[in-house]
Amino acid sequence: MRAGLVTSATVGRADAARDRPTGILTDQLVAGPGDRVLDVGCGQGRPGVRMATRTGAELTGISISARDVEVSDARAEREGCADECASSGCSSH
């Protein structure tokens, strides 16, 4: 068995493969400025933030993971759409 070498090129290809379904979804979504989109189970916000960036729609993401909400909020900040994106965590007792 050969050990794989992880380089920026292999990471880039993995990111591109992961983003492909997200791109298809956001390209098909009929939403724009003034529209609101709810992403239930938003995870770390990759699809939602991409959608908000591409369409200008307002996004609300919900996740059961507080850590994912933090990552999602940071992603929205980095991508310049934090004003359009809001994430919320849920917990069960």
C-alpha positions as semicolon CSV with decimal commas, in nm:
position;residue;x (nm);y (nm);z (nm)
1;M;0,000;0,000;0,000
2;R;0,134;0,343;-0,097
3;A;0,092;0,637;0,132
4;G;-0,074;0,935;-0,031
5;L;0,088;1,273;-0,038
6;V;-0,141;1,559;0,051
7;T;-0,054;1,878;-0,136
8;S;-0,236;2,201;-0,203
9;A;-0,327;2,057;-0,545
10;T;-0,495;1,748;-0,396
11;V;-0,674;1,960;-0,136
12;G;-0,788;2,195;-0,415
13;R;-0,928;1,902;-0,616
14;A;-1,110;1,772;-0,308
15;D;-1,261;2,117;-0,244
16;A;-1,369;2,143;-0,608
17;A;-1,533;1,799;-0,596
18;R;-1,716;1,890;-0,275
19;D;-1,828;2,226;-0,421
20;R;-1,963;2,082;-0,748
21;P;-2,303;1,965;-0,606
22;T;-2,330;2,294;-0,414
23;G;-2,279;2,488;-0,736
24;I;-2,546;2,287;-0,914
25;L;-2,791;2,352;-0,631
26;T;-2,724;2,725;-0,608
27;D;-2,738;2,765;-0,987
28;Q;-3,088;2,609;-0,988
29;L;-3,217;2,807;-0,690
30;V;-3,457;3,085;-0,778
31;A;-3,374;3,339;-0,508
32;G;-3,242;3,688;-0,505
33;P;-3,214;4,005;-0,300
34;G;-3,513;4,039;-0,068
35;D;-3,579;3,662;-0,063
36;R;-3,522;3,451;0,248
37;V;-3,386;3,096;0,248
38;L;-3,392;2,855;0,545
39;D;-3,114;2,593;0,556
40;V;-3,214;2,329;0,812
41;G;-2,913;2,116;0,902
42;C;-2,677;2,380;0,763
43;G;-2,363;2,216;0,898
44;Q;-2,064;2,444;0,852
45;G;-2,248;2,666;0,605
46;R;-2,064;2,593;0,282
47;P;-2,377;2,563;0,059
48;G;-2,572;2,836;0,236
49;V;-2,295;3,093;0,233
50;R;-2,227;3,018;-0,133
51;M;-2,598;3,063;-0,209
52;A;-2,613;3,395;-0,021
53;T;-2,300;3,517;-0,197
54;R;-2,428;3,422;-0,543
55;T;-2,791;3,531;-0,508
56;G;-2,796;3,809;-0,248
57;A;-3,080;3,630;-0,068
58;E;-3,099;3,636;0,311
59;L;-3,000;3,303;0,469
60;T;-3,092;3,152;0,804
61;G;-2,903;2,833;0,887
62;I;-2,997;2,596;1,169
63;S;-2,767;2,327;1,309
64;I;-2,759;2,113;1,621
65;S;-2,383;2,167;1,645
66;A;-2,267;2,485;1,818
67;R;-1,923;2,436;1,663
68;D;-2,072;2,416;1,312
69;V;-2,264;2,738;1,378
70;E;-1,936;2,909;1,475
71;V;-1,765;2,781;1,159
72;S;-2,061;2,886;0,945
73;D;-2,065;3,237;1,092
74;A;-1,689;3,270;1,035
75;R;-1,730;3,149;0,675
76;A;-2,000;3,411;0,611
77;E;-1,774;3,680;0,757
78;R;-1,479;3,570;0,538
79;E;-1,698;3,561;0,226
80;G;-1,837;3,908;0,295
81;C;-2,201;3,808;0,339
82;A;-2,235;3,807;0,719
83;D;-2,513;4,068;0,696
84;E;-2,718;3,828;0,480
85;C;-2,643;3,516;0,687
86;A;-2,754;3,419;1,035
87;S;-2,692;3,082;1,198
88;S;-2,856;2,936;1,503
89;G;-2,782;2,631;1,714
90;C;-3,044;2,401;1,862
91;S;-3,007;2,178;2,162
92;S;-3,217;1,908;2,321
93;H;-3,243;1,848;2,694
